[in-house]
């Protein structure tokens, strides 16, 4: 029996945090997850993650939180990275940047290394090292921590995400993509033993535009005037996947998840905005 990893697609806004709170305890039991990993790049207001949310999501039962291009968008999170072993930022940031880009995490069945890289195209505020070169340089160190390696790869284009999945094929146990906030239908395990998925979706409002308020986004596209959209709360849903990786580093399976939240989000329903 391999190590089972529950990966929660990008948590977006208050509805996303609410869905995690309501669904994760039962979901962890039902999937038999040994480790829970979640993308939290949009947890606070749809863009970035604040310190309070990083602590709260950890308390809800998430073992590892990954970020992305918005890793340092919230001012108070910068000082939290070095003190929060469950929090990762992209590995291809320059040396000296707070936090870690990978770490080995203990599970009942052995350690798992979770690493994150950020793609090159479409991030005007962040210019990082080439993730393909960084993977080559880092892989020997990653494998020292465990043969079971999960690579979280965040990139703005589908092509770059698929290219990384093919490039890392047979070298890591799983390559899971994020950014599109739209669950892709291409979950697979390659003959070389790497599980991959182009986009792990989002955890948040289903009736939205990427978890954000639809009316605001539509107005922005119609007018051409940028606006700061608020997150949407209608019909929360948890998306993601469950991956099983053997201690030999080869993936045995990957299963896509879509779990609707029966309880509707509302102000005062115990979401994390107050803690």
Secondary structure, DSSP 4 states (H G I P E B T S, - for coil): --EEEEEE-EEBHHHHHHHHHHHHHHHHHHHT-SEEEEE-TBTTTTSS--HHHHHHHHHTT-SEEE--TTTTSSGGGHHHHTT-TTBB--TTSPTT-SSBSEEEE--TT--EEEEEEE-STT-TT-----HHHHHHHHHHHHHHH-S-EEEEEE-SSHHHHHHHHHHTTTTSSEEEEESS-S--S--EE-TTS-EEES---EEEESSSBTTB-HHHHHHHHHH-----PPBP-SSEEEEEEEEEE-TTS-EEEEEEEEEE-SSPP-TTSS-GGG-
